[in-house]
Amino acid sequence: MEDQEEKTQKRGRALSEIKMLAVASSVGLAMVLSIFFGLALGYYLDKWLGTKPWLLLAGLLVGIVAAFNNFIILTKRLERQRTEKYGTGKDQGGSGEKGK
């Protein structure tokens, strides 16, 4: 009976790690899409209002700010999930120093 429980726990851990990986991989996509959206908005506003290149640059700046904001939010969420799952991480050797 313990073998079945152990298998279930391992499966649950694997699924949890996959979910955390999905959140981590969405960070890069969110950054690229934020910057692209800011550029596209600035480009079309420049084209419409004839203010070339100022709104394009403003859109790029807004996109970069939004990208880093998303980066901070998503990494905090990932860290919170990791902490809830594995504890504080102080004894986990997160700096790559195993066995010290």
N, C-alpha and C positions, 0 to 999 in steps of 0.2 A: 504494500500500500504506500510506503514511503517513496518508492521509486516513481509511482504515478504523481505524487505531490511534488516531488523534485522536478520532474519533467514539466509539470504545469508551471512551476515557479520559473524555470529556465525560459519557457516559452513566453511568459509574461514579461520577463526582463528583456528578452530580445525585441518584443513588440514595443516596449517602452523606449528602448534605444533607437529603434527605427523612427518612432515619433519625434524624438529629440533631433535626430539627423534630418528629418524633414523640415523642422523649424530652422535648423542651422543652414540648410541649403536654400531656404527661402530668403535669407538675408541678402545674398548677392543679387538675386532676381529683383527684389524690392528696390535695391539701390539703382540698378540699371533702369528699371521702369520709371522711377521717380525723376531721374535726370533726363531721360528721353521725353517724358511728359512735359517737363519744364521747358526743354528746348523746343518742342513742337508748339507749345502754347505761345512762347515768345516769337517764334518764326511766323506763325499765322497772325498774331497781333501786329507784328512789324509790317507784314504784307498788307494787312487791312488798313492800318493807320499811317503807313508810310514813314515810320520812325526808324528805319533800318540803321544800324544794328542794335540799338539800345534795348529794345524789349526782348530781343533774342538773348542778349547778355543778362538781362534781369531774369528772364525765364531760366537760363542756365544756373544762375546763382540760387534762385528759389528751388530748383530741382536738386542741386547739391545739398542745400540745407535740409530739404525734405528727406533726401537719401540718408544723410547721417542721423537725422532724427529717427527714421525707421530702423537704422542699424542699431542705435542705442536701445530702442524699445524691444526689438526682437532679441538682442543679445541678453538683455535683462530678463526677458521671458524664458529664454533657454537656460540661463544661470539659475533662475528660480526653480525651474523644473528639475534641473540636475541636483540642486540642493535638497529639494523635497524628496527626491528618489534616493540619493546617496549620502545625505548629511551635509555637513559644512564643508567637507573637502580638505580640511586642514591636515588630516592624517592620510589622505589619499595619495600623496606624492604627486600632486598635479604639476609640479615644476620639472618633472622628468627625472627626479633623483630617487630611484628605487633602492630600498635596502639601507638607507642612511639613517 
